Amino acid sequence: MPDERTSPSGDWRDVYAEMGADTSAEGPSRPCPKCGAESARVFSRVFECEEHGVWALDRTGKPRLGAPTDSTRTMAD
């Protein structure tokens, strides 16, 4: 088996990066229930969407939305 460093196809990551292509075949592991964007894990069942704030999974795995975070609040809030 060829070594990735010496293989002609060893630079595929650089090519994909230049094209701006996403190499992930899967969707977000924890998508925001409102917009579907990837959410960062805060605690074991608590996540944060940059746009919609904090949300959590209840015991059955159903998403529950929380209050917006300080970073997502506007002056009108």
Number of C-alpha atoms within 10 A of each C-alpha: 4 9 8 11 9 9 10 10 11 13 12 11 12 10 12 12 11 9 9 9 10 8 9 7 6 6 10 12 10 18 17 24 17 11 10 12 17 17 22 16 15 12 9 8 14 18 23 23 23 16 16 21 19 22 22 21 15 11 8 6 9 9 19 12 17 14 11 18 14 8 10 14 13 8 4 4 6
